[in-house]
Amino acid sequence: MKAEFLLFNYLSKQGFHLAFVFDVLYHKNTLFYLHRNNFFTFGLVPLHTSLYTVNFALPITSDSVFIHLFFIRLLIHIQKQSSNQHFMDMSNL
């Protein structure tokens, strides 16, 4: 228990304050430590669990591997689009 708390405390001091959680049922203890260290949590939450488990919940109907993979693909796509937009903004200067 002490090691996990120290890890999240160290990450918080390094400037990390956002956590993506893909499986809220499996990572209940991790979510507890993240909230205790004032991390903003973002993740997929099945409809049969509380939507208040994470700070920003995206409700899903079933907890399957394919939904998690599509969510990861979405995050990668958003990151690429923001990088391209940042490059275009910088090249127009």
Rosetta blueprint (number, residue, H / E / L):
1 M L
2 K H
3 A H
4 E H
5 F H
6 L H
7 L H
8 F H
9 N H
10 Y H
11 L H
12 S H
13 K H
14 Q L
15 G L
16 F L
17 H L
18 L E
19 A E
20 F E
21 V E
22 F L
23 D L
24 V L
25 L L
26 Y L
27 H L
28 K H
29 N H
30 T H
31 L H
32 F H
33 Y H
34 L H
35 H H
36 R H
37 N L
38 N L
39 F L
40 F E
41 T E
42 F E
43 G E
44 L E
45 V E
46 P E
47 L L
48 H L
49 T L
50 S L
51 L H
52 Y H
53 T H
54 V L
55 N L
56 F E
57 A E
58 L E
59 P E
60 I E
61 T L
62 S L
63 D L
64 S L
65 V H
66 F H
67 I H
68 H H
69 L H
70 F H
71 F H
72 I H
73 R H
74 L H
75 L H
76 I H
77 H H
78 I H
79 Q H
80 K H
81 Q H
82 S H
83 S H
84 N H
85 Q H
86 H H
87 F H
88 M H
89 D H
90 M H
91 S H
92 N L
93 L L
